[in-house]
Amino acid sequence: MVTVVGVGPGAREYIVPAALRRIEQADVLVGGKRHLKLFEELDCVKIAIETGLDFKDILNRKGRVVILASGDPGLYGILDVVLKYVNKEEVEVIPGISSVQYIMAKLGMPMKDAAVVSLHGRKTDIITRVKEYGTLVVLTDENHDPLFIARLLKDSGIKDRFLYVGENLSYDNEVIERYTVEELAQSRKKFDINVVVITCGNMPSASPTDFL
């Protein structure tokens, strides 16, 4: 049996009780180094997710294999990878609080009219989405960071939006800052792990929440 658990935005206090129970029952615990560090006290096999990791071998091991997923495993998460190697009937998924939910809650913004896209290891036409939606939440990576997003907006002639950048969400060093497109496009700041929310405040959205 393989269990994929969402460990929330980062801090252990945001992991739901059901996920913690499964983690404590694990024979094999698989996750990023940042996540595994949360459970150093557990006496089980721990495997860090790194480039070249043989998921097929790990997911077919005996005992309870628990995969730690950032945020929610079903939202641009590792669940897609797991289902390539294990039948759906043999996978248990325990949802977590996503970074999207977390930052929108911190900003006091309803999610009903927002869209969510990911630039984490993939290409997405965010310019079209920004024009369609009043609020767009963007999952980033090292190459597609807040500066990249702001400069893309500026080069496309979109300068009337605000960008909220949430770094290290839920950790003690969490920072959420608001920028204009121009301010962020001119910045040289190096951002830690982050999520970006693009909004123009009162622009009507095209439809209810979408995951694009």
BALUMKOL-696861 format. One line per 5 residues: number of its first residue (from 1); their letters; for each residue x, y, z of N, C-alpha, C, O. Coordinates in Angstrom, 2 decimals. Each point is the difference from the previous one (the first is absolute). Last residue first. Layout:
BEGIN
NUM = a = X:Y:Z:X:Y:Z:X:Y:Z:X:Y:Z | ...
% end
This chain:
BEGIN
212 = lfdtp = -5.37:25.39:-14.06:0.28:-0.01:-1.43:1.39:-0.55:-0.31:0.39:-0.08:-1.17 | -4.79:0.58:4.69:1.37:-0.46:0.15:0.48:-0.33:-1.41:-0.41:-1.00:-0.59 | -3.74:4.35:2.80:0.50:-0.97:-0.97:1.43:-0.36:0.34:0.75:0.82:0.53 | -5.55:1.90:1.62:1.39:-0.49:0.14:0.34:-1.08:-1.01:-0.75:-0.96:-0.18 | -3.29:3.92:-1.40:0.41:-0.44:1.33:1.40:-0.61:-0.04:0.61:-0.14:-1.07
207 = saspm = -1.39:3.64:-2.74:-0.78:-1.14:0.46:0.43:-0.34:1.42:0.93:0.61:0.52 | 0.61:3.32:-2.86:-0.70:-0.64:-1.09:-0.91:-1.13:0.47:-1.05:-0.25:-0.59 | 2.23:4.73:3.59:0.64:-1.20:-0.52:-0.85:-0.65:-1.07:-1.20:0.27:-0.12 | 1.68:5.15:1.70:-0.81:-1.21:0.06:0.72:-1.18:-0.62:0.71:0.17:-0.99 | 1.66:4.09:3.49:-0.30:-0.51:-1.34:-0.84:-1.27:0.11:0.39:-0.91:0.72
202 = ngcti = 1.58:3.79:2.90:-1.43:-0.02:-0.29:-0.36:-0.50:-1.40:-1.14:0.15:-0.43 | 5.84:-0.81:2.38:-0.95:0.46:1.00:-1.44:-0.15:-0.40:-0.67:-0.93:0.47 | 4.80:-0.51:-2.67:-0.26:1.41:-0.28:-1.11:0.52:0.89:-0.52:1.10:-0.21 | 4.54:-5.34:0.37:-1.38:0.47:0.10:-0.10:1.46:-0.41:0.96:0.76:0.11 | 2.33:-5.56:0.74:-0.14:1.16:-0.89:-1.45:0.44:0.04:-0.90:-0.80:-0.25
197 = vvvni = 4.56:-2.30:3.38:-1.40:0.30:-0.29:-0.06:1.27:-0.81:0.51:1.04:0.42 | 3.39:-5.12:0.89:-0.33:1.35:-0.45:-1.50:0.10:-0.26:-0.59:-0.88:-0.64 | 4.48:-2.18:3.74:-1.21:-0.05:-0.82:-0.35:1.44:-0.35:0.18:0.90:0.82 | 4.68:-3.67:1.06:-1.05:1.00:-0.05:-1.18:-0.37:-0.88:0.06:-0.90:-0.83 | 5.29:-0.01:3.29:-1.17:-0.74:-0.47:-1.22:0.91:0.06:-0.28:0.59:1.04
192 = dfkkr = 4.25:2.51:-0.95:-0.03:-1.38:0.47:-1.24:-0.68:-0.59:-0.67:0.58:-0.85 | 3.23:3.68:-1.54:-1.10:-0.48:0.83:0.21:-1.44:0.44:0.52:-0.82:-0.75 | 2.42:5.40:-0.84:0.00:-1.45:-0.12:-1.05:-0.54:0.97:0.11:0.20:1.21 | 0.33:4.88:-3.73:-0.09:-0.83:1.19:0.02:-1.48:-0.34:-0.60:-0.43:-0.99 | 0.71:4.72:-1.61:1.04:-1.02:-0.18:0.00:-0.98:1.18:0.96:-0.74:0.21
187 = sqale = -4.70:4.44:-2.93:0.66:-0.54:1.19:1.09:-1.00:-0.38:-0.03:-0.61:-1.07 | -3.21:2.87:-1.85:1.29:0.67:0.16:0.81:-0.55:1.17:1.16:0.36:0.18 | -5.56:-1.95:-1.21:0.80:-0.21:-1.22:1.38:0.62:0.13:0.96:-0.48:-0.61 | -4.18:1.15:4.02:0.57:-1.35:0.04:0.86:-0.28:-1.22:1.01:-0.70:0.10 | -3.25:4.89:0.20:0.89:-0.18:1.15:0.69:-1.35:-0.02:1.21:-0.10:0.19
182 = evtyr = -4.56:1.04:-3.43:1.23:0.75:-0.25:1.01:-0.21:1.13:1.19:-0.21:-0.25 | -5.54:-1.63:0.66:0.76:-0.70:-1.04:1.35:0.68:-0.21:1.03:-0.67:-0.11 | -2.90:1.30:4.90:-0.56:0.29:-1.32:0.83:-0.78:-1.00:1.08:-0.49:0.32 | -1.59:-1.34:4.76:0.77:0.78:-0.96:-0.90:0.44:-1.15:-1.01:-0.65:-0.29 | 1.09:-1.68:5.76:-0.74:0.41:-1.18:0.86:0.91:-0.87:0.72:0.86:0.50
177 = eiven = 0.26:-5.11:3.35:0.15:1.39:-0.40:-0.79:0.30:-1.27:-0.18:-0.87:-0.85 | 1.33:-2.87:5.17:-0.94:0.23:-1.10:0.05:1.48:-0.32:-0.30:0.83:0.85 | 3.28:-4.90:2.06:-0.13:1.39:-0.42:-1.00:0.05:-1.15:0.11:-0.77:-0.95 | 2.08:-2.82:5.16:-0.97:0.31:-1.05:-0.03:1.50:-0.29:0.04:0.82:0.92 | 2.60:-3.76:2.29:0.55:1.08:-0.84:-0.92:0.33:-1.18:0.46:0.50:-1.03
172 = dysln = -1.53:-4.00:4.14:0.26:1.17:0.84:0.51:1.19:-0.81:-0.23:1.15:0.38 | -2.85:-4.65:-3.01:1.21:-0.09:0.83:0.19:1.28:0.81:-0.67:1.00:-0.24 | -2.87:-1.64:-3.05:-0.28:-0.72:1.26:1.23:-0.17:0.89:-0.13:-0.42:1.15 | 1.18:1.79:-6.15:-1.34:0.02:0.60:-0.14:-0.98:1.15:0.37:-1.17:-0.12 | 3.37:3.27:-2.86:0.12:-0.84:1.19:-1.33:-0.07:0.76:-0.03:0.17:1.22
167 = egvyl = -0.43:3.60:-4.57:1.20:-0.84:0.16:-0.06:-0.79:1.29:-0.50:0.48:1.02 | -2.85:2.41:-4.71:0.07:-0.62:1.31:1.18:-0.95:0.07:0.04:-0.99:-0.73 | -1.99:5.45:-2.30:0.97:-1.09:0.04:0.08:-0.53:1.43:0.37:0.73:0.93 | -3.84:2.32:-4.36:0.34:-0.36:1.37:0.94:-1.20:-0.04:-0.32:-1.02:-0.62 | -1.26:5.12:-3.00:0.53:-1.34:0.21:0.35:-0.17:1.47:0.77:0.78:0.57
162 = frdki = -4.14:2.49:-4.04:0.82:-0.12:1.20:0.46:-1.44:0.10:-0.74:-0.92:-0.36 | -0.69:3.95:-4.25:-0.28:-1.05:0.98:0.88:0.18:1.24:1.04:0.65:-0.04 | -1.14:1.76:-4.40:-0.99:0.49:0.97:-0.37:-1.05:1.05:-1.07:0.09:0.61 | 3.98:-0.33:-4.70:0.68:0.71:1.09:-0.95:0.44:1.11:0.42:0.66:0.96 | 0.48:-3.53:-5.87:-0.92:-0.09:1.14:0.68:0.60:1.22:0.87:-0.63:0.61
157 = gsdkl = 1.05:-0.10:-5.13:-0.80:1.21:0.13:-1.02:-0.02:1.12:-0.89:0.84:0.05 | 4.43:-4.07:-1.34:-1.27:-0.23:-0.69:-0.94:1.20:0.12:-1.15:-0.05:-0.45 | 5.37:-0.08:2.63:0.30:-0.12:-1.43:-1.27:-0.21:-0.83:-0.03:0.29:-1.20 | -0.35:-0.21:5.95:0.41:1.31:-0.50:0.23:-0.04:-1.52:-0.45:0.89:-0.72 | -0.48:-4.95:2.93:-1.17:0.87:-0.02:0.34:1.36:-0.61:-0.73:0.52:-0.84
152 = lraif = 4.25:-3.47:1.53:-0.85:-0.51:-1.06:-1.26:0.86:-0.13:-0.42:0.32:-1.11 | 3.32:0.55:4.63:0.58:0.46:-1.26:-0.80:-0.48:-1.19:-0.10:0.69:-1.01 | -1.16:-2.19:5.32:-0.21:1.44:-0.12:0.53:0.54:-1.32:-0.65:0.83:-0.64 | 1.43:-5.40:1.67:-1.42:0.25:-0.22:-0.26:1.49:-0.22:-0.73:0.37:-0.92 | 5.10:-1.73:2.06:-0.35:-0.48:-1.34:-1.45:0.35:-0.33:-0.31:0.48:-1.09
147 = lpdhn = 1.76:0.32:5.44:0.58:0.97:-0.92:-0.33:-0.37:-1.45:-0.34:0.87:-0.81 | -0.98:-3.85:4.34:-0.80:1.23:-0.06:0.54:1.04:-0.98:-0.78:0.70:-0.64 | 2.28:-5.56:-0.64:-0.17:0.60:1.31:-0.83:1.29:-0.10:-0.44:0.35:-1.10 | 2.24:-4.62:-1.67:-1.20:0.81:-0.20:-0.40:0.61:1.34:-0.99:-0.38:0.62 | 4.81:-2.30:-0.70:0.12:0.69:-1.28:-1.17:0.93:-0.28:0.15:1.03:-0.65
142 = edtlv = -0.01:-3.75:4.61:1.19:0.85:0.00:0.13:0.81:-1.28:0.48:1.14:0.03 | -5.41:-2.44:1.10:1.22:-0.77:0.25:1.19:0.94:-0.13:-0.18:1.21:-0.13 | -5.68:-0.93:1.22:1.24:0.37:-0.68:1.10:-1.05:0.17:-0.16:-0.98:0.72 | -5.56:2.00:-0.77:1.01:-0.80:0.68:1.29:0.14:-0.79:0.01:-0.19:-1.22 | -4.47:3.55:1.48:1.03:-0.66:-0.80:0.98:-0.74:0.90:0.60:0.58:0.90
137 = vltgy = -5.91:1.82:-1.27:1.03:-0.48:0.93:0.99:-0.84:-0.80:-0.39:-0.92:-0.72 | -3.40:5.02:-0.41:0.72:-1.17:-0.48:1.08:-0.36:1.01:0.84:0.83:0.34 | -5.61:2.46:-1.15:1.05:-0.46:0.92:0.61:-1.28:-0.55:-0.71:-0.95:-0.33 | -2.44:3.21:-2.27:0.32:1.11:0.89:1.10:-0.35:0.98:0.76:0.87:0.43 | -1.38:-3.09:-5.46:-0.39:-0.12:1.40:0.42:1.21:0.82:1.07:0.57:-0.22
132 = ekvrt = -0.20:-1.13:-4.57:-1.30:-0.64:0.19:-0.52:0.10:1.42:-1.21:0.08:0.23 | 5.55:1.50:-1.69:-1.02:0.79:-0.68:-1.40:-0.54:0.25:-0.98:0.75:-0.06 | 4.70:-3.09:1.72:-0.09:1.28:0.70:-1.08:0.87:-0.62:-0.70:0.72:0.71 | 1.74:-4.78:-2.84:-0.74:-0.22:1.24:-0.17:1.31:0.79:-1.05:0.24:0.58 | 3.69:-0.26:-4.51:-1.41:-0.22:-0.34:-0.83:-0.14:1.25:-1.11:0.53:0.06
127 = iidtk = 5.68:-0.28:0.59:-0.50:1.28:-0.49:-1.48:-0.11:-0.37:-0.80:0.87:0.34 | 3.47:-4.66:1.01:-0.64:0.74:1.07:-0.56:1.34:-0.46:-0.89:0.55:0.64 | 2.31:-5.42:-2.65:-0.28:1.33:-0.55:-0.72:0.82:1.07:-1.23:0.06:0.02 | 4.82:-4.22:0.72:-1.41:0.37:0.06:-0.16:1.41:-0.53:0.80:0.88:0.32 | 2.94:-5.38:0.50:-0.29:1.25:-0.69:-1.50:0.25:0.03:-0.80:-0.91:-0.26
122 = rghls = 4.17:-1.85:3.93:-0.87:-0.11:-1.17:-0.21:1.37:-0.62:0.29:1.03:0.62 | 1.99:-2.09:3.65:0.45:-1.05:-0.91:-0.88:-0.18:-1.22:0.02:-1.06:-0.62 | -2.02:4.15:3.75:1.01:-0.85:0.66:0.34:-1.17:-0.94:-0.70:-1.01:-0.04 | -2.61:4.61:-0.32:1.19:0.15:-0.83:1.13:-0.86:0.56:1.16:0.14:-0.40 | -6.94:0.05:0.83:1.32:-0.38:0.49:1.06:0.26:-1.06:-0.16:-0.38:-1.16
117 = vvaad = -5.17:2.26:2.82:0.86:-0.57:-1.03:1.35:-0.34:0.61:0.36:0.51:1.06 | -5.88:1.05:0.21:1.30:-0.46:0.49:0.77:-0.63:-1.15:-0.51:-0.86:-0.71 | -3.88:4.63:1.77:0.54:-1.11:-0.79:1.38:-0.33:0.54:0.69:0.87:0.54 | -5.45:1.66:1.68:1.43:-0.04:-0.33:0.31:-1.18:-0.91:-0.72:-0.99:-0.03 | -3.48:2.44:2.39:0.18:0.56:-1.34:1.47:0.00:-0.44:0.37:0.71:-0.94
112 = kmpmg = -1.86:-2.44:5.23:-1.05:-0.45:-0.91:0.20:0.51:-1.43:-0.49:-0.62:-0.95 | 3.03:1.27:5.29:0.56:-0.79:-1.09:-1.00:-0.30:-1.11:0.36:-0.58:-1.03 | 0.42:4.90:4.81:-0.79:-1.19:-0.35:0.61:-0.72:-1.19:0.62:0.63:-0.86 | 2.27:2.37:4.39:-0.62:0.03:-1.32:-0.83:-1.25:-0.24:0.51:-1.11:0.21 | 2.67:2.74:3.47:-1.42:0.26:0.19:-0.75:0.10:-1.31:-0.96:0.76:-0.12
107 = lkami = 5.72:-1.84:1.18:-0.33:1.26:-0.67:-1.47:0.38:0.20:-0.41:1.11:-0.33 | 2.06:-5.20:2.03:0.79:1.04:0.63:-0.32:1.38:-0.58:0.04:1.01:0.71 | -2.03:-4.80:-2.70:-0.55:0.23:1.33:0.75:1.13:0.71:-0.62:0.85:0.64 | 2.25:-2.29:-4.74:-1.27:0.70:-0.21:-0.67:0.30:1.34:-0.61:1.06:0.17 | 4.55:-3.61:-0.16:0.28:1.40:-0.29:-1.28:0.78:-0.24:-0.09:1.17:0.37
102 = yqvss = -0.32:-5.87:0.54:0.64:0.72:1.10:0.18:1.48:-0.31:-0.39:0.85:0.79 | -1.27:-3.90:-4.08:-0.98:0.27:1.06:0.60:0.90:1.08:-0.63:0.94:0.48 | 3.60:-2.37:-3.74:-1.01:0.87:-0.61:-1.04:0.39:1.05:-0.30:1.18:0.18 | 3.58:-4.36:0.81:0.54:1.36:0.12:-0.97:1.01:-0.59:-0.02:1.17:0.39 | -2.11:-5.70:1.48:0.92:0.43:-1.04:0.53:1.40:0.28:-0.59:0.76:0.76
97 = igpiv = -1.15:-4.91:2.43:-0.26:1.42:-0.25:1.03:0.48:-1.03:1.20:-0.01:0.26 | -2.60:-5.18:-0.37:0.63:0.94:0.91:-0.41:1.42:-0.33:-0.69:0.24:-0.99 | -1.07:-5.88:0.25:0.26:1.37:-0.46:0.66:0.85:1.07:-0.05:-0.30:1.19 | 0.29:-5.03:-2.29:-0.49:0.84:1.08:0.34:1.44:-0.36:1.18:0.36:-0.07 | -1.64:-5.47:-2.52:0.41:1.40:-0.07:-0.63:0.77:1.16:-1.22:-0.02:0.17
92 = eveek = 2.60:-5.35:-1.95:-0.82:0.81:0.89:0.54:1.43:-0.05:1.21:0.21:0.11 | -0.85:-4.81:-3.50:0.53:1.28:0.49:-1.04:0.69:0.87:-1.16:0.16:-0.38 | 0.66:-4.23:-2.30:1.01:-0.30:1.01:0.60:1.26:0.62:0.99:-0.06:0.73 | -4.21:0.04:-4.34:-0.65:-0.74:1.09:0.97:-0.30:1.15:-0.44:-0.31:1.11 | 1.91:2.35:-5.21:-0.74:0.94:0.83:-0.62:-0.69:1.22:-0.09:0.59:1.08
87 = nvykl = 4.56:-2.55:-3.27:-1.42:0.08:-0.34:-0.73:0.91:1.00:0.31:0.02:1.19 | 4.93:0.67:-2.35:-0.88:-0.75:0.92:-1.45:0.17:-0.44:-0.42:1.10:-0.34 | 4.10:1.04:-1.95:0.61:-1.26:0.42:-0.90:-0.88:0.86:0.27:-1.18:0.17 | -1.35:5.61:-1.90:0.65:-0.62:-1.16:0.50:-1.41:0.33:0.18:-0.83:-0.89 | -2.11:3.80:4.15:-0.99:-0.76:-0.78:0.56:-0.58:-1.29:-0.66:-0.80:-0.67
82 = vvdli = 3.34:3.64:3.51:-0.33:-1.25:0.69:-0.93:-0.87:-0.85:0.19:-1.21:-0.08 | 0.81:5.61:-1.39:1.15:-0.91:-0.15:-0.31:-1.36:0.61:0.29:-1.04:-0.61 | -3.47:4.48:1.11:0.10:-0.39:-1.41:1.12:-1.01:-0.22:-0.16:-0.96:-0.76 | -0.34:3.01:5.02:-0.98:-1.06:-0.25:0.06:-0.49:-1.44:-0.15:-1.20:-0.25 | 2.61:4.94:2.33:0.69:-1.24:-0.34:-0.95:-1.15:-0.28:0.43:-1.07:-0.43
77 = gylgp = -2.14:6.22:-0.32:0.88:-0.67:0.94:0.53:-1.32:-0.50:-0.09:-0.32:-1.19 | -3.29:4.05:-0.13:1.32:0.06:-0.62:1.03:-0.68:0.89:1.13:0.48:0.13 | -5.18:-0.97:2.05:0.08:1.30:-0.66:1.41:0.20:-0.53:0.88:0.50:0.70 | -2.30:-4.32:1.93:-0.76:0.00:-1.24:0.06:1.29:-0.77:-0.52:0.08:-1.11 | 2.62:-0.91:5.49:0.60:-0.87:-1.04:-0.73:0.02:-1.33:0.59:-0.33:-1.03
72 = dgsal = -0.01:4.41:4.66:-0.99:-1.05:-0.26:0.49:-0.85:-1.16:0.35:0.54:-1.05 | 3.25:1.96:3.82:-1.36:0.51:-0.14:-1.02:-1.10:-0.11:-0.13:-0.82:0.91 | 4.65:-1.18:-1.78:-0.18:1.40:0.38:-1.45:0.41:-0.19:-0.64:-0.40:-0.97 | 1.95:-4.71:2.00:-0.19:0.94:-1.10:-0.14:1.41:0.53:-0.70:0.23:0.99 | 2.53:-5.57:0.39:-0.31:1.34:0.49:-0.06:0.97:-1.18:0.94:0.11:-0.77
67 = ivvrg = -1.73:-5.66:1.37:0.64:1.04:-0.78:-0.44:1.36:0.54:-1.19:0.26:0.11 | 1.49:-5.68:1.70:-0.68:1.29:0.11:0.83:1.06:-0.74:1.18:0.19:0.27 | -1.95:-5.91:0.32:0.83:1.05:-0.59:-0.79:1.30:0.03:-1.12:0.07:-0.52 | 0.97:-5.08:3.11:-0.73:1.23:-0.31:0.99:1.07:-0.47:0.85:0.47:0.75 | 0.14:-5.80:-1.53:-0.31:0.89:1.11:-0.73:1.24:-0.47:-0.36:0.12:-1.17
62 = krnli = 3.70:-2.54:-2.23:-0.96:-0.56:0.95:-0.21:0.98:1.16:0.85:0.84:0.27 | 0.47:0.87:-5.31:0.58:-0.63:1.18:-1.09:-0.53:0.93:-1.14:0.47:-0.04 | 0.82:2.11:-4.22:-0.36:-1.41:0.04:0.65:-0.74:1.17:0.01:-1.23:0.02 | 0.77:5.88:-1.07:-1.45:-0.12:0.16:-0.47:-1.45:0.05:-1.14:-0.27:0.39 | 5.78:1.36:-1.16:-0.44:0.45:1.33:-1.47:-0.27:0.23:-0.39:-0.47:1.07
57 = dkfdl = 2.30:-0.46:-5.36:0.53:-0.89:1.04:-0.54:0.36:1.37:-0.43:-0.87:0.76 | -0.68:3.69:-4.35:-0.62:-1.31:-0.19:0.44:-0.97:1.08:-0.81:-0.74:0.56 | 2.74:5.10:-0.85:-1.31:-0.04:0.64:-0.63:-1.38:-0.12:-0.66:-0.46:0.93 | 5.70:2.38:-1.10:-0.76:-1.09:-0.62:-1.34:-0.17:0.72:-0.12:-0.79:0.93 | 3.48:5.29:-1.64:-0.57:-0.93:0.97:-0.87:-1.04:-0.72:-0.80:0.35:-0.86
52 = gteia = 3.20:3.61:-1.02:0.41:-1.37:-0.29:-0.55:-1.04:0.97:0.33:-1.18:-0.12 | -0.02:6.09:1.89:0.04:-0.32:-1.43:0.50:-1.43:-0.20:1.00:-0.40:0.59 | -3.24:1.17:4.08:1.07:0.66:-0.74:-0.07:-0.41:-1.46:-0.69:-0.95:-0.36 | -1.80:0.40:5.57:-0.31:0.10:-1.43:1.09:0.83:-0.67:0.18:1.18:0.31 | 0.40:-4.25:4.24:-0.17:1.36:-0.52:-0.26:-0.03:-1.50:0.63:-0.75:-0.74
47 = ikvcd = -1.56:-2.86:4.93:0.60:0.15:-1.33:-0.29:1.39:-0.52:-1.16:0.40:-0.11 | 1.08:-3.81:4.89:-0.29:1.31:-0.59:0.77:0.16:-1.30:1.20:-0.24:-0.06 | -3.12:-3.75:3.86:0.89:0.30:-1.12:-0.41:1.33:-0.60:-1.18:0.21:-0.29 | 0.17:-0.81:5.44:-0.40:-0.68:-1.23:1.03:0.33:-1.08:0.85:0.87:0.19 | -2.19:0.95:4.75:0.88:-1.14:-0.26:-0.53:-0.78:-1.19:-0.72:-0.98:0.15
42 = leefl = 0.30:6.45:1.55:-0.67:-1.25:-0.37:1.01:-1.09:-0.36:0.98:0.25:-0.69 | 0.01:4.47:1.79:-0.14:-0.90:1.16:-0.60:-1.35:-0.35:0.07:-0.93:0.81 | 0.53:4.65:-3.91:1.28:-0.64:0.31:-0.14:-1.02:1.12:0.77:-0.95:0.08 | -3.88:3.97:-2.91:-0.31:-1.27:0.65:1.28:-0.79:0.31:0.04:-1.22:-0.16 | -0.20:5.50:-2.10:-1.08:0.18:0.97:-0.23:-1.26:0.83:-0.61:0.06:1.07
37 = klhrk = 3.65:0.08:-4.76:0.58:0.60:1.20:-1.04:0.21:1.09:0.33:0.04:1.18 | -1.49:-1.48:-5.58:0.51:-1.09:0.83:0.57:0.53:1.32:-0.06:-0.67:1.02 | -1.34:3.77:-4.33:-1.13:-0.67:0.64:0.47:-1.11:0.94:-0.54:-0.16:1.10 | 3.72:2.55:-3.65:-0.67:0.96:0.88:-1.14:-0.66:0.76:-0.23:0.31:1.18 | 2.48:-2.70:-4.56:0.82:0.10:1.21:-0.65:0.93:1.02:0.06:-0.25:1.20
32 = ggvlv = -3.33:-2.22:-4.58:1.11:0.92:-0.12:0.75:0.10:1.32:-0.56:-0.29:1.05 | -1.95:-4.27:-1.68:-0.35:1.41:-0.16:1.23:0.85:-0.22:1.13:-0.50:0.00 | -3.22:-4.70:1.87:0.66:0.59:-1.16:-0.42:1.46:-0.13:-1.18:0.32:0.08 | 1.28:-4.96:3.43:-0.46:1.39:-0.12:0.81:0.68:-1.10:1.23:0.05:0.07 | -2.67:-5.25:1.95:0.89:0.73:-0.89:-0.59:1.40:-0.19:-1.16:0.14:-0.40
27 = daqei = -0.96:-2.77:3.40:1.20:-0.84:-0.01:1.07:0.67:-0.85:1.20:-0.09:0.28 | -5.57:2.49:2.42:0.78:-0.33:-1.20:1.14:-0.97:0.28:0.70:0.10:1.02 | -4.14:2.23:1.90:-0.14:-1.44:-0.26:0.92:-0.48:-1.13:0.01:-1.20:-0.30 | -0.40:5.84:1.60:0.52:-0.72:1.16:-0.05:-1.51:-0.18:0.74:-0.73:0.67 | -2.64:3.51:-3.99:1.45:0.20:0.03:0.62:-0.78:1.15:1.05:-0.62:-0.16
22 = rrlaa = -5.74:0.76:-0.16:0.58:-0.85:-1.04:1.52:0.11:-0.01:0.70:-1.00:-0.19 | -3.05:3.82:3.14:-0.16:-1.41:0.39:0.64:-0.93:-1.02:0.69:-0.95:0.37 | -0.85:5.58:-1.33:1.00:-0.31:1.03:-0.09:-1.46:0.44:1.02:-0.64:0.23 | -4.29:2.30:-3.20:1.29:-0.14:-0.67:1.09:-0.37:1.00:0.85:-0.84:-0.29 | -5.12:1.83:1.93:-0.05:-1.27:-0.75:1.33:-0.25:-0.70:0.46:-1.14:-0.06
17 = pviye = -1.09:5.34:2.38:0.20:-1.18:0.87:0.02:-1.33:-0.74:0.80:-0.87:0.33 | 0.76:5.36:-2.91:-1.25:-0.45:0.60:0.25:-1.29:0.81:0.91:-0.76:-0.34 | 2.56:4.90:-0.54:-0.27:-1.35:-0.49:-1.25:-0.53:0.71:-0.09:0.06:1.22 | 2.29:4.18:-0.29:-1.02:0.05:-1.04:-0.26:-1.36:-0.64:-0.75:-0.09:-0.97 | 4.11:0.97:4.36:-1.31:0.28:0.60:-1.12:0.05:-1.03:-1.18:-0.06:0.36
12 = ragpg = 5.90:-0.43:-1.52:-0.66:-1.23:0.44:-1.40:0.24:0.56:-0.87:-0.87:-0.12 | 3.11:4.03:-3.72:0.11:-0.21:1.44:-0.82:-1.21:0.44:-1.08:-0.25:-0.53 | 0.89:1.31:-4.17:1.37:-0.12:0.50:0.12:-0.34:1.47:0.62:-1.00:0.35 | -4.66:1.23:-3.41:0.93:0.98:-0.56:1.42:-0.09:0.53:0.91:0.54:-0.62 | -3.93:-5.06:0.74:-0.31:1.41:0.17:1.07:0.92:-0.56:0.90:-0.45:-0.71
7 = vgvvt = -1.15:-4.44:0.49:0.56:0.49:1.25:-0.19:1.51:0.17:0.65:0.63:0.84 | -3.06:-5.13:-3.48:0.36:1.39:-0.14:0.48:0.53:1.34:-0.69:-0.12:1.00 | 0.88:-5.10:-2.92:-0.58:0.95:0.95:0.47:1.42:-0.31:1.17:0.23:-0.30 | -1.76:-5.61:-1.69:0.56:1.30:-0.35:-0.66:1.03:0.90:-1.22:0.16:-0.03 | 2.08:-5.80:0.08:-0.79:1.14:0.44:0.74:1.28:-0.37:1.17:0.17:0.31
2 = vm = -1.35:-5.80:-1.66:0.71:1.27:-0.07:-0.94:1.10:0.44:-1.13:0.09:-0.48 | 1.68:-5.86:0.96:-0.84:1.20:0.00:0.87:1.25:0.00:0.98:0.09:0.75
% end
